[in-house]
């Protein structure tokens, strides 16, 4: 058990702020009793980037080299943080390991995580360096055209820092990693994790290259098509090549592959069977958080020990729900909301 003042001291925020967060978590059924005892659950540890997302969406077709009319919006983001946030909203127990700056945006990230139910006691608060930021520009149909990121603060989450969390990581039921981590941090994690399932998001083509030495240790990989082509060595000329790409990754040791195809859906493979799912919704507001919601859905389904087919369909529905919000994280995200969306899609 832990008291409000102890929580406030550990998180370096006021007791009144803690009281507000606790009320929200109690209403969601995530904690119980005056001693704030957490219900016994399987735990996922998510390790990687946490940043503020700055999203611009054009209201007309984009014209390169010119000023385009549109809307600008900011919200808490970062691949690992987004996955953890979605995972907590789905009802799973999750701890986030990341690094943030000692600034206003860092405090906003902490507050957003606490509100969602994400454990933040293992966040590294860096006195030197600012909280990471991610800027994305989307066309008038919601598809991302270009993005920039400033993730330098994550370099401080190195092997030495991760060693402090070895016990937590080793005793978790699932570890989710994003490739924003440094090569030093990735090497440490893949060498220290033995009997825990590892799910990995490559993040980008450039960062995906860091995963090549560890493919045989990855239980589930969620690349987009460019990342998958790079890691498999196979170029896709049509949808018929998706199974070949996944088979090549399986041959390299990856147990499961969930290939994210953007507006075309996903292709999933687990060595024994495959599943192709295409989008069923026409209401796309923001695709930025879809991939993170997809990974969260996969992690949640794993902790719930669902069948493979149900897990893939649930995760895909998480991604669909994510695209229906201006925020990177859809505030409506929950196990019940996703299950309802699945039922509606099956009824069509």
Secondary structure, DSSP 8 states (H G I E B T S, - for coil): ---HHHHHHHHTS-HHHHHHHHHHHHHTTSEETTTTEE----EEEEES--EEEEEEEESS---TTS---EEEEEEEE-HHHHHHHHHHHTT-EEEEE-EEESSHHHHHHHHHHHHHT-B-TT-EEESSS--EEEEEEE-TTS-EEEEEEE-GGGGGS-HHHHHTTHHHHHT-SEEEEETTS-HHHHHHHHHH--SSEEEEE--SHHHHGGGGGGGGG-SEE--BHHHHHHHHT---SSGGGHHHHHHHHHHTT-SEEEEE-GGG-EEEE-SS-EEEE-------S--TTHHHHHHHHHHHHHHHT--HHHHHHHHHHHHHHHTTSSSSS-TT--HHHHHHHHHHHHH-
